[in-house]
Amino acid sequence: TYIDTPWEEDDLRDRPELRLEMFNAFESALKKHNRPYILLKGDKKTRFDAAVKRIDEILKSKTNLQSFSDNLADLDLHFLHQQNNDFNIPQ
């Protein structure tokens, strides 16, 4: 999701001042590793509606569904996390 909503602290989120840098780093890594994604922007309803629409599109296309599920199965967050150079996140 894009950073156009107010930042909310939780156990996974920190460094609100680095939101744009973090977003750019994750998006760059997804592009570099040719991973599928959609960018959700707007308020919660707009984001939800866009996500549901895209999921419906994927479910309607068996080819896309297989490709999407294959890519999800291949996506290893541990691998991405280990690629510090991909993220360029300040320590």
C-alpha positions in Angstrom: 0.0 0.0 0.0 1.1 3.5 -0.7 1.9 6.0 2.1 -1.0 8.3 1.6 -2.8 7.3 4.8 -1.8 8.3 8.3 1.0 6.3 9.9 -0.1 3.9 12.6 2.3 2.4 15.0 2.2 -1.4 15.6 4.6 -4.2 16.3 5.7 -4.3 12.7 5.9 -0.7 11.8 8.6 1.7 13.0 10.5 4.8 11.7 7.5 6.8 10.4 10.0 9.4 9.1 11.3 6.7 6.6 7.9 5.8 5.1 8.7 6.9 1.6 12.2 5.4 1.7 10.8 2.1 2.9 8.0 2.1 0.3 10.5 2.9 -2.5 12.9 0.2 -1.3 10.2 -2.5 -1.2 8.8 -1.5 -4.5 12.3 -1.5 -6.1 12.9 -5.0 -4.7 9.6 -6.3 -6.1 10.4 -4.8 -9.5 14.0 -6.1 -9.5 12.8 -9.7 -8.7 9.9 -9.4 -11.2 7.3 -10.0 -8.5 3.6 -9.2 -9.2 2.0 -6.5 -7.1 -0.6 -3.8 -7.3 -0.3 -0.4 -5.7 -3.2 0.4 -3.4 -3.8 4.1 -2.8 -6.6 6.2 -1.2 -8.7 5.8 1.8 -9.5 2.3 3.3 -12.6 1.8 1.2 -10.9 2.8 -2.0 -8.0 0.4 -1.2 -10.3 -2.4 -0.3 -12.4 -2.0 -3.5 -9.3 -1.9 -5.7 -7.9 -5.1 -4.0 -11.2 -6.9 -4.4 -11.4 -5.9 -8.0 -7.9 -7.2 -8.8 -8.5 -10.4 -6.9 -11.7 -10.9 -8.9 -9.8 -10.3 -12.1 -7.2 -12.9 -11.2 -9.8 -15.5 -10.2 -11.7 -15.1 -13.5 -8.5 -15.9 -15.4 -7.2 -19.4 -14.8 -3.9 -18.5 -16.5 -3.4 -15.5 -14.4 -4.4 -17.4 -11.3 -1.8 -20.1 -11.9 0.8 -17.5 -12.6 -0.2 -15.4 -9.6 -0.1 -18.4 -7.3 3.2 -19.6 -8.7 4.7 -16.2 -8.0 3.2 -16.1 -4.5 4.7 -19.6 -3.8 8.1 -18.4 -5.0 8.0 -15.2 -2.9 10.2 -15.7 0.1 10.1 -12.8 2.4 13.1 -14.2 4.3 15.1 -14.1 1.0 14.0 -10.5 0.3 14.9 -9.6 3.9 18.3 -11.0 3.5 18.9 -8.9 0.4 19.9 -5.8 2.3 21.5 -4.3 -0.8 18.1 -4.5 -2.6 16.5 -2.4 0.1 19.2 0.2 1.0 17.4 0.7 4.4 19.4 2.6 7.0 20.3 0.5 9.9 
